[in-house]
Amino acid sequence: MQYRGHRDYDHRQTPKIGVLVTNLGTPDAPEKRALRRYLKEFLSDPRVVEVPRLLWFMILHGVILNLRPARSAKAYRAVWTDAGSPLLWHTQAQAQALQQALAERHGQDVLVEFAMRYGSHPISAQMQSLFDRGIQRLIVLPLYPQYSGPTTGSTFDAVAADFRQRRWLPELRFVAQYHDHPEYIRALADSVRAHWQSQGRSDRLIMSYHGEPERYLHNGDPYHCQCHKTSRLLAEALELREDEYLTCFQSRFGREPWLQPYTDETLKSLPAQGVKSVQVVCPGFSADCLETIEEIGIENRDYFMEAGGERYEYIPCLNSDTGHIQALAALVEEQLQGWSPKPFDGDATQARARNIGSAN
């Protein structure tokens, strides 16, 4: 096997620390062919769909990839911008802002790069970019506040698969979750308060998280519990009573039961209960994407208004807001403990080289 190395590696270079922030991924274009390619990679991941492989192969290639790409392309066209996919450019902006925040304290000793689990900017290529720039220690920060096997677990799988092909492995620290980190909760609360200040409050605050099959919960995935803890901490920070907020789960797929209550069904039922105005925030999404802009901002708004609702507002994700970047920087600083860059000792390196030469 030919192991991967570092381009133009120099044993005399001063080691640096790399920070890789990752998110789910996005198609290259809002077109059927691009969606088919993206969905094939995404839905082929056994972490994402835990179904016997042969059965799932037949369903995926025989049904889903023949029907879903066209529908998904239409939805992506509704959110696509001149800069491309919102998730891609939001994640890139987050990485750039995080680099700037860390540079104020560490200069160029800490380098930040972003990657996507699926599609363009893959994890392996982005890690290689960091290695080529001289990093010897690596912090991987998946931008999923709540741990889930299909997201955070799959990210670790991709990192491990890349490491199996490398000649030299860096020291590694991996952030598995930050659902209850005080800085993250503070950033969420500040974003809701800012919305209230400009728009006023509604009858109910809906906290909507991406769903997953209910059996993942029963098999030990902590995602459901961590979502509810985030909701509780956010509600406490906002001083909300239990009847002033709800935790729901969106984006279900397939026929089996997913985590409940479902966001769409909840919004359809609230007007009949006298709830005429709602504000929706998505604490499980670090950046706005198809599931927040189109599904929450458009599709679910229609459900609520058609059911008799009078006012519906979506509170955007934290994206690259200052408070969010401060929270991410705090997470990185915690991981950096004990990892101050080691200065290059040229004399010692030359002495070792001379000893190796004389031994030969």
C-alpha positions as CSV (number, residue, x, y, z in Angstrom):
1,M,0.0,0.0,0.0
2,Q,1.2,3.5,-0.8
3,Y,0.7,5.7,2.2
4,R,-0.1,9.4,1.8
5,G,2.4,11.9,2.9
6,H,2.8,15.7,3.2
7,R,3.6,17.7,0.1
8,D,7.1,19.3,0.3
9,Y,7.5,18.1,3.9
10,D,10.5,19.6,5.7
11,H,11.6,18.1,9.0
12,R,12.8,21.5,10.1
13,Q,9.4,23.2,9.8
14,T,7.8,24.5,13.0
15,P,4.7,22.3,13.8
16,K,1.3,24.0,13.7
17,I,-2.1,23.0,15.0
18,G,-5.0,22.5,12.6
19,V,-8.7,23.0,13.3
20,L,-11.1,21.3,10.8
21,V,-14.7,22.4,11.1
22,T,-17.1,20.2,9.2
23,N,-20.7,20.1,8.1
24,L,-23.0,17.7,6.2
25,G,-22.5,18.8,2.6
26,T,-24.3,20.1,-0.4
27,P,-24.8,19.3,-4.1
28,D,-22.7,21.2,-6.6
29,A,-25.7,22.6,-8.3
30,P,-29.5,22.7,-7.9
31,E,-29.9,20.2,-10.8
32,K,-31.1,16.7,-11.1
33,R,-27.8,15.1,-12.1
34,A,-25.9,16.9,-9.2
35,L,-28.6,15.9,-6.7
36,R,-28.4,12.3,-7.8
37,R,-24.7,12.2,-7.3
38,Y,-24.9,13.9,-3.9
39,L,-27.8,11.7,-2.7
40,K,-26.1,8.5,-3.8
41,E,-23.1,9.3,-1.7
42,F,-25.1,10.6,1.3
43,L,-27.7,7.8,1.4
44,S,-25.1,5.1,0.8
45,D,-23.5,5.8,4.2
46,P,-24.4,3.0,6.6
47,R,-24.4,5.5,9.4
48,V,-27.2,7.5,7.7
49,V,-29.4,4.5,6.8
50,E,-29.2,1.5,9.0
51,V,-30.8,-1.1,6.8
52,P,-29.3,-4.3,5.5
53,R,-27.0,-3.3,2.6
54,L,-28.4,-5.5,-0.1
55,L,-32.0,-4.5,0.6
56,W,-31.1,-0.8,0.8
57,F,-29.0,-1.0,-2.4
58,M,-32.1,-2.2,-4.3
59,I,-34.4,0.5,-2.7
60,L,-31.8,3.3,-3.2
61,H,-30.9,2.5,-6.8
62,G,-34.3,1.1,-7.9
63,V,-36.6,3.8,-6.4
64,I,-35.1,6.7,-4.5
65,L,-32.4,7.8,-7.0
66,N,-34.9,7.7,-9.8
67,L,-37.5,9.8,-8.0
68,R,-36.0,12.1,-5.3
69,P,-33.3,14.0,-7.3
70,A,-35.8,15.9,-9.3
71,R,-37.9,16.9,-6.2
72,S,-34.8,17.8,-4.3
73,A,-33.4,19.9,-7.1
74,K,-36.6,21.9,-7.2
75,A,-36.3,22.6,-3.4
76,Y,-32.6,23.6,-3.7
77,R,-33.4,26.0,-6.5
78,A,-35.6,27.9,-4.0
79,V,-32.7,28.5,-1.7
80,W,-29.7,28.7,-4.1
81,T,-27.9,32.0,-4.3
82,D,-25.3,33.6,-6.6
83,A,-22.7,32.4,-4.1
84,G,-24.0,28.9,-4.3
85,S,-25.5,26.7,-1.6
86,P,-26.2,28.5,1.6
87,L,-24.7,25.7,3.7
88,L,-21.5,25.9,1.8
89,W,-20.9,29.6,2.0
90,H,-22.1,29.9,5.6
91,T,-19.7,27.2,6.7
92,Q,-16.9,28.8,4.8
93,A,-17.7,32.2,6.4
94,Q,-17.7,30.5,9.8
95,A,-14.2,29.0,9.2
96,Q,-12.9,32.3,8.1
97,A,-14.3,34.1,11.1
98,L,-13.0,31.4,13.5
99,Q,-9.5,31.7,11.9
100,Q,-9.6,35.4,12.5
101,A,-10.7,35.0,16.1
102,L,-8.0,32.4,16.9
103,A,-5.3,34.4,15.1
104,E,-5.8,37.3,17.6
105,R,-4.4,35.0,20.3
106,H,-2.3,32.4,18.4
107,G,-1.2,34.1,15.3
108,Q,-0.5,31.6,12.5
109,D,0.3,28.7,14.8
110,V,-3.4,27.6,14.6
111,L,-4.8,27.1,11.1
112,V,-8.5,26.6,10.4
113,E,-10.0,24.8,7.4
114,F,-13.6,23.7,6.6
115,A,-14.8,20.5,5.1
116,M,-18.0,18.7,4.0
117,R,-18.8,15.1,4.8
118,Y,-20.5,14.6,1.4
119,G,-20.0,16.4,-1.9
120,S,-17.4,19.0,-2.6
121,H,-14.7,20.0,-0.1
122,P,-14.4,16.5,1.3
123,I,-12.8,15.8,4.6
124,S,-9.8,14.0,3.2
125,A,-8.8,16.8,0.8
126,Q,-9.3,19.5,3.4
127,M,-7.2,17.6,5.9
128,Q,-4.5,17.2,3.3
129,S,-4.5,21.0,2.8
130,L,-3.8,21.4,6.6
131,F,-1.1,18.8,6.5
132,D,0.6,20.5,3.6
133,R,0.6,23.7,5.6
134,G,2.6,22.0,8.4
135,I,0.1,21.0,11.0
136,Q,1.0,18.1,13.3
137,R,-1.9,18.3,15.7
138,L,-5.5,18.3,14.6
139,I,-8.8,19.3,16.2
140,V,-11.9,18.1,14.4
141,L,-15.0,20.2,15.2
142,P,-18.2,18.8,13.6
143,L,-20.7,21.6,13.6
144,Y,-23.4,19.4,15.1
145,P,-24.1,20.6,18.6
146,Q,-26.0,17.4,19.5
147,Y,-24.2,14.1,18.9
148,S,-25.8,11.7,16.4
149,G,-24.4,8.6,14.7
150,P,-25.5,9.7,11.2
151,T,-23.8,13.1,11.6
152,T,-21.0,13.3,14.2
153,G,-20.3,9.5,14.1
154,S,-20.1,9.5,10.3
155,T,-17.7,12.4,10.4
156,F,-15.3,10.4,12.7
157,D,-15.7,7.5,10.2
158,A,-14.4,9.7,7.4
159,V,-11.5,11.0,9.5
160,A,-10.5,7.4,10.5
161,A,-10.8,6.2,6.9
162,D,-8.4,9.0,5.8
163,F,-6.0,8.2,8.7
164,R,-5.8,4.5,7.6
165,Q,-4.1,5.7,4.4
166,R,-1.6,8.1,6.0
167,R,2.1,7.5,6.7
168,W,2.2,9.8,9.7
169,L,-0.7,10.5,12.0
170,P,-1.2,13.7,13.9
171,E,-2.3,13.9,17.5
172,L,-6.1,14.1,17.3
173,R,-8.8,15.7,19.4
174,F,-12.4,15.3,18.3
175,V,-15.3,17.4,19.6
176,A,-18.2,14.9,19.8
177,Q,-20.9,17.3,21.1
178,Y,-21.4,20.8,22.6
179,H,-25.2,20.8,23.1
180,D,-24.9,22.2,26.7
181,H,-21.9,24.4,26.4
182,P,-22.6,27.7,28.1
183,E,-21.2,29.8,25.2
184,Y,-23.4,28.0,22.7
185,I,-26.5,28.4,24.9
186,R,-25.7,32.1,25.3
187,A,-25.3,32.6,21.6
188,L,-28.7,30.9,21.0
189,A,-30.4,33.0,23.7
190,D,-28.9,36.2,22.4
191,S,-30.2,35.5,18.8
192,V,-33.7,34.9,20.1
193,R,-33.7,38.0,22.3
194,A,-32.4,40.0,19.3
195,H,-35.4,38.8,17.3
196,W,-37.8,39.6,20.1
197,Q,-36.4,43.1,20.3
198,S,-37.1,43.8,16.6
199,Q,-40.2,41.7,16.1
200,G,-41.8,41.2,19.5
201,R,-42.7,37.8,21.0
202,S,-45.1,35.2,19.8
203,D,-47.6,32.9,21.5
204,R,-45.1,30.0,21.3
205,L,-41.4,29.4,20.6
206,I,-40.9,26.2,18.6
207,M,-37.5,24.6,18.9
208,S,-37.2,22.3,15.8
209,Y,-34.4,19.8,15.4
210,H,-33.5,17.4,12.6
211,G,-35.2,14.1,13.2
212,E,-33.8,10.5,13.1
213,P,-35.5,7.1,13.3
214,E,-36.8,6.4,16.8
215,R,-35.0,3.1,16.9
216,Y,-31.7,4.9,17.0
217,L,-32.7,6.3,20.3
218,H,-33.6,2.9,21.7
219,N,-30.3,1.5,20.4
220,G,-28.3,4.1,22.4
221,D,-27.9,7.2,20.3
222,P,-28.0,10.2,22.7
223,Y,-29.3,12.7,20.2
224,H,-32.9,12.9,21.5
225,C,-31.8,13.5,25.0
226,Q,-29.2,16.1,24.1
227,C,-31.8,18.0,22.0
228,H,-34.1,18.2,25.0
229,K,-31.3,19.3,27.2
230,T,-30.5,22.1,24.7
231,S,-34.1,23.1,24.7
232,R,-34.3,23.2,28.5
233,L,-31.2,25.2,28.9
234,L,-32.3,27.7,26.2
235,A,-35.7,28.0,27.8
236,E,-34.1,28.7,31.2
237,A,-31.8,31.3,29.7
238,L,-34.8,33.0,28.1
239,E,-36.9,32.6,31.3
240,L,-39.7,30.7,29.5
241,R,-42.4,28.7,31.2
242,E,-43.0,25.1,30.1
243,D,-46.1,26.2,28.2
244,E,-44.3,28.8,26.2
245,Y,-42.0,26.6,24.1
246,L,-42.1,23.2,22.4
247,T,-39.4,20.8,21.2
248,C,-40.1,19.1,17.8
249,F,-38.3,17.1,15.1
250,Q,-38.4,17.7,11.4
251,S,-37.2,16.2,8.1
252,R,-38.4,12.7,8.6
253,F,-37.9,10.3,5.7
254,G,-39.4,6.9,5.0
255,R,-42.2,5.0,6.7
256,E,-40.8,4.0,10.1
257,P,-41.5,6.1,13.2
258,W,-39.0,8.9,13.7
259,L,-38.5,11.1,16.8
260,Q,-41.7,12.8,17.8
261,P,-43.5,15.2,18.0
262,Y,-43.1,16.0,14.3
263,T,-42.6,19.7,13.5
264,D,-45.0,19.8,10.6
265,E,-47.8,18.0,12.4
266,T,-47.3,20.2,15.5
267,L,-47.6,23.4,13.4
268,K,-50.8,22.1,11.7
269,S,-52.4,21.4,15.1
270,L,-51.5,24.6,17.1
271,P,-54.0,27.1,15.6
272,A,-56.9,24.8,16.7
273,Q,-55.4,25.0,20.2
274,G,-55.5,28.8,20.2
275,V,-51.9,29.3,19.3
276,K,-52.1,31.9,16.5
277,S,-48.5,33.1,16.4
278,V,-45.2,31.1,16.5
279,Q,-41.5,31.7,16.2
280,V,-39.3,28.8,15.1
281,V,-35.7,28.4,16.0
282,C,-33.5,25.5,14.9
283,P,-30.9,24.9,17.7
284,G,-29.5,21.7,16.1
285,F,-28.4,23.5,12.9
286,S,-25.2,25.6,13.0
287,A,-25.8,27.2,9.6
288,D,-28.9,27.9,7.5
289,C,-29.5,25.3,4.7
290,L,-32.2,23.6,2.8
291,E,-33.8,22.2,5.9
292,T,-34.1,25.6,7.6
293,I,-34.6,28.1,4.8
294,E,-37.0,26.0,2.7
295,E,-38.5,23.4,5.0
296,I,-38.9,25.6,8.1
297,G,-39.1,29.1,6.4
298,I,-41.5,28.2,3.6
299,E,-43.1,24.7,3.7
300,N,-43.9,24.7,7.5
301,R,-45.0,28.3,7.4
302,D,-47.6,27.3,4.8
303,Y,-48.8,24.5,7.0
304,F,-49.3,26.8,10.0
305,M,-51.0,29.6,8.1
306,E,-53.3,27.2,6.2
307,A,-54.4,25.7,9.5
308,G,-55.5,29.1,10.8
309,G,-52.3,30.6,12.1
310,E,-51.9,34.4,11.9
311,R,-48.2,35.1,12.4
312,Y,-45.2,32.8,11.6
313,E,-41.5,33.8,11.9
314,Y,-38.4,31.8,11.4
315,I,-35.3,32.9,13.5
316,P,-32.2,32.3,11.4
317,C,-29.4,30.0,12.5
318,L,-26.4,31.4,14.3
319,N,-24.3,31.2,11.1
320,S,-21.2,33.5,11.5
321,D,-22.7,35.8,14.1
322,T,-20.2,37.1,16.5
323,G,-21.7,35.2,19.5
324,H,-21.5,32.0,17.5
325,I,-17.9,32.4,16.5
326,Q,-17.1,33.2,20.1
327,A,-18.7,30.0,21.2
328,L,-16.8,28.0,18.6
329,A,-13.5,29.7,19.6
330,A,-14.2,28.8,23.2
331,L,-14.7,25.1,22.2
332,V,-11.3,25.2,20.3
333,E,-9.5,26.9,23.2
334,E,-10.6,24.1,25.5
335,Q,-9.2,21.6,23.1
336,L,-6.0,23.5,22.8
337,Q,-5.1,23.1,26.5
338,G,-1.6,21.7,26.7
339,W,-1.1,22.0,23.0
340,S,1.0,25.2,22.7
341,P,3.1,24.9,19.5
342,K,6.6,23.5,20.1
343,P,9.4,25.7,18.6
344,F,11.7,24.2,16.0
345,D,15.1,23.2,17.4
346,G,17.4,23.4,14.4
347,D,20.6,22.5,16.3
348,A,19.0,19.3,17.6
349,T,17.7,18.3,14.2
350,Q,21.0,18.8,12.6
351,A,22.7,16.8,15.3
352,R,20.3,13.9,14.8
353,A,20.9,14.0,11.1
354,R,24.7,13.9,11.6
355,N,24.3,10.9,13.9
356,I,22.1,9.0,11.4
357,G,24.7,9.8,8.7
358,S,27.6,8.5,10.8
359,A,25.8,5.3,11.7
360,N,25.4,4.5,8.0
